[in-house]
Amino acid sequence: MRLTSLHRYPVKSARVEDLATAEVEPWGLAGDRRWMVVDERGHFISARESHRLLTVHPRLDGSGLQLSAPGVESIEVAPPDPARQVPVTLWKTSFTAAEATDATVWLSELLGGAVRLVHLDDPTRRPITGFGRPDDRVSLADGYPLLVTTEASLTALNEAIVDGGGEPVPMERMRPNLVVDGDLSWAEDDWRVLRVGDAVFRAVKGCARCVITTLEADHASGAVAGGKEPLRTLARIRRFDRKAWFGVNLIPDTPGAVVRVGDEVEVLEAAPPGGGPLRA
């Protein structure tokens, strides 16, 4: 098997950044989801609530961040003062992050509401709440440091979508970090320990998918359209415990390793096949 593509998302729920190589940190790929948009109370905002976040194009620039979006001027966001900590909440975890005041007006006008941008300068503040070890940490991803998906499973999903009269969806909708080719569809359900180049990861939980996978952003116009796929078909062919599953969440065991597109991928440990996605 081979690593066919590599991705990070500098701002949670914003556009993807495609990579050729990336360093693996204890909480995910370097630069992945260290920035997040929050409301006035500090509660995180995602594309579930604000679809236009999907049109925001973040680019890491040294230690700072550049933000652009269709129809508006781009801005440079300086690294925030680590002393300017504000309380934030992401799902069931509360912690502090540094507020980047440079982006407040730009994002609030773009998204149509009072929002703020925060930076998780110290990811050790956010423990993984389930399926991990006590010392495992995660940045601002929903629950786990990385998501791996496979080309074969997307092909199988798209064949089922087309058979049902729908249009195939791109891998970008699944928002993976690692994309692998060379195994059977849904084989990733059984992976338990995975090696990608010199990096080793624990496969700890399948990924139950949400409405964000149904949103298609036009990066030229800034329009975001919603539909029923792929959730409708996943609910038919990948329904377990009343959820629709695609991809597997990973936790790094070799921080400091570097992964590259084209790396060999090897399953070091696997469960017996046929059990469906790893879940509670």
Secondary structure, 3 states (H helix, E strand, C coil): CEEEEEEECCECCCCCEEECEEEEECCEECCCCCEEEEECCCEECCCCCCHHHHHCEEEEECCEEEEEECCEEEEEECCCCCCCEEEEEECCEEEEEEECHHHHHHHHHHHCCCEEEEECCCHHHCECCCCCCCCCECCCCCCCCEEEEEHHHHHHHHHHHHHCCCCCCCHHHHCCCEEEECCCCCHHHHEEEEEECCEEEEEEEEEECCHHHHEEECCCCCCEEECCCCHHHHHHHCEECCEEEEEEEEEECCCCCEEECCCEEEEEEECCCCCCCCCC
